[in-house]
């Protein structure tokens, strides 16, 4: 079991490497950045949880770190610990950091290991898209990349997931 909190979810179906999950509502703090190779977003959000907020409160690290893969840009988001509601999350000093409420969702997920490259992301997007089509499920929003390990972890031991929300 991990020593870090994660968003709460229930697995509704497992089909090979793909899981259909129902996530509970959770909150994130994040910034927009140019792409997956830009790590400035991570540094800015890490600075926020390290106490650079109006309350000077340190916020516990959680997993995964999420990159929402929107056309033209990417966000880097940290999940806020369960003890926070949207109203009591310390407000950021950095105006680039945005707090978001992620309503409970139905989500398809596929896990993979290794270092994340654009080629792998596109490969897993295709797999999830084909799986959704076979199940007659319609995707909603952008794909999200979830990373569970430190960048200092051996690539073979890294856990990554590609997620896509589903219209209900």
C-alpha positions as CSV (number, residue, x, y, z in Angstrom):
1,X,0.0,0.0,0.0
2,X,1.3,3.5,-0.9
3,X,2.1,6.0,1.8
4,X,0.5,8.7,-0.4
5,X,-3.2,9.5,-0.8
6,X,-4.9,8.9,-4.2
7,X,-8.4,10.0,-5.4
8,X,-11.0,7.5,-4.3
9,X,-12.5,5.2,-6.9
10,X,-14.2,1.9,-7.4
11,X,-13.4,-0.5,-10.2
12,X,-16.6,-1.4,-12.0
13,X,-15.1,-3.6,-14.7
14,X,-11.7,-5.0,-15.6
15,X,-11.0,-6.0,-19.2
16,X,-7.4,-7.0,-19.7
17,X,-5.3,-4.0,-19.0
18,X,-8.3,-1.6,-19.0
19,X,-10.4,-0.7,-16.0
20,X,-13.7,1.1,-15.9
21,X,-13.7,3.2,-12.7
22,X,-16.1,5.4,-10.8
23,X,-14.2,8.2,-9.2
24,X,-15.5,10.2,-6.2
25,X,-15.2,14.0,-6.4
26,X,-11.7,15.3,-5.8
27,X,-9.8,18.6,-6.0
28,X,-6.6,19.6,-7.8
29,X,-4.2,22.5,-7.9
30,X,-2.5,23.0,-11.3
31,X,-1.0,25.2,-13.9
32,X,-1.1,25.3,-17.7
33,X,2.1,24.6,-19.6
34,X,3.4,24.0,-23.1
35,X,3.7,20.2,-23.1
36,X,4.8,17.0,-21.3
37,X,8.5,17.9,-21.5
38,X,7.9,21.3,-19.7
39,X,8.5,20.6,-16.0
40,X,7.9,24.2,-14.8
41,X,4.3,23.3,-14.0
42,X,5.4,20.6,-11.6
43,X,7.9,23.0,-9.9
44,X,5.2,25.7,-9.5
45,X,2.6,23.4,-8.0
46,X,5.2,21.7,-5.7
47,X,6.1,25.2,-4.5
48,X,2.4,25.8,-3.7
49,X,2.1,22.6,-1.6
50,X,5.4,23.4,0.1
51,X,3.9,26.5,1.7
52,X,3.9,29.2,-1.0
53,X,0.2,29.9,-0.4
54,X,-1.7,32.6,1.6
55,X,-1.9,30.3,4.7
56,X,1.8,29.3,4.5
57,X,0.5,25.8,4.9
58,X,2.4,22.7,3.8
59,X,0.1,20.4,1.9
60,X,0.8,16.7,1.8
61,X,2.0,15.2,-1.5
62,X,-0.5,12.9,-3.1
63,X,-0.5,10.7,-6.2
64,X,-0.8,10.7,-9.1
65,X,0.4,13.9,-10.7
66,X,-2.0,14.5,-13.5
67,X,-1.4,16.0,-16.9
68,X,-4.5,16.9,-18.7
69,X,-3.6,16.6,-22.4
70,X,-5.7,19.3,-24.1
71,X,-5.1,20.3,-27.7
72,X,-2.5,23.0,-27.8
73,X,-1.4,22.8,-24.1
74,X,-1.1,20.6,-21.1
75,X,-1.9,21.1,-17.4
76,X,0.1,19.7,-14.5
77,X,-2.2,19.1,-11.5
78,X,-1.6,17.7,-8.0
79,X,-4.6,16.1,-6.3
80,X,-5.4,17.7,-2.9
81,X,-5.6,15.5,0.2
82,X,-9.0,14.2,1.2
83,X,-9.1,16.5,4.3
84,X,-9.7,19.5,2.0
85,X,-13.0,20.7,0.5
86,X,-12.8,23.3,-2.2
87,X,-13.5,26.1,0.4
88,X,-10.6,25.2,2.7
89,X,-7.8,24.5,0.3
90,X,-5.2,27.2,1.0
91,X,-5.3,29.8,-1.8
92,X,-2.2,30.0,-4.0
93,X,0.1,33.1,-4.0
94,X,1.0,32.2,-7.6
95,X,-1.7,33.5,-9.9
96,X,-0.9,30.8,-12.5
97,X,-2.1,28.1,-10.1
98,X,-5.8,27.2,-10.5
99,X,-7.8,25.2,-8.0
100,X,-10.3,22.8,-9.7
101,X,-13.2,20.6,-8.4
102,X,-13.3,17.4,-10.4
103,X,-16.8,16.0,-10.0
104,X,-17.3,12.3,-9.6
105,X,-16.7,10.7,-13.0
106,X,-16.9,7.4,-14.9
107,X,-13.5,6.9,-16.3
108,X,-11.6,4.3,-18.4
109,X,-8.0,3.7,-17.4
110,X,-5.1,1.8,-18.8
111,X,-1.8,1.3,-16.9
112,X,1.7,1.1,-18.3
113,X,5.3,1.4,-17.0
114,X,8.4,3.2,-18.2
115,X,9.3,6.7,-19.1
116,X,6.5,8.6,-20.7
117,X,6.9,9.7,-24.3
118,X,4.5,11.2,-26.8
119,X,4.5,8.0,-28.9
120,X,3.4,5.8,-25.9
121,X,0.7,8.3,-25.0
122,X,-0.7,8.2,-28.5
123,X,-0.5,4.4,-28.5
124,X,-2.6,4.1,-25.3
125,X,-5.0,6.8,-26.6
126,X,-5.7,4.5,-29.6
127,X,-6.3,1.5,-27.4
128,X,-8.7,3.3,-25.1
129,X,-10.5,4.9,-28.0
130,X,-11.0,1.5,-29.7
131,X,-12.1,-0.1,-26.4
132,X,-14.7,2.7,-25.8
133,X,-16.1,2.2,-29.3
134,X,-16.5,-1.6,-28.8
135,X,-18.3,-0.9,-25.5
136,X,-20.5,1.9,-27.1
137,X,-19.2,4.4,-24.6
138,X,-18.6,8.0,-25.5
139,X,-15.4,9.8,-24.3
140,X,-15.8,13.2,-22.5
141,X,-13.1,15.8,-22.4
142,X,-9.3,15.4,-22.8
143,X,-7.1,12.4,-22.0
144,X,-5.3,12.6,-18.7
145,X,-1.9,11.1,-18.0
146,X,-1.5,10.0,-14.4
147,X,2.0,9.4,-13.0
148,X,2.5,7.7,-9.7
149,X,6.3,7.7,-9.2
150,X,9.1,10.1,-8.7
151,X,11.1,11.0,-11.8
152,X,14.1,9.4,-10.0
153,X,12.4,6.0,-10.0
154,X,13.8,3.4,-12.3
155,X,11.7,3.5,-15.5
156,X,10.8,-0.2,-15.4
157,X,9.3,0.4,-11.9
158,X,7.2,3.5,-12.8
159,X,3.5,3.3,-12.8
160,X,1.6,5.5,-15.3
161,X,-2.0,5.5,-16.4
162,X,-3.8,7.1,-19.3
163,X,-7.4,8.1,-18.4
164,X,-10.4,9.3,-20.3
165,X,-13.7,10.3,-18.7
166,X,-16.9,8.9,-20.2
167,X,-20.2,10.6,-20.8
168,X,-22.9,9.3,-18.4
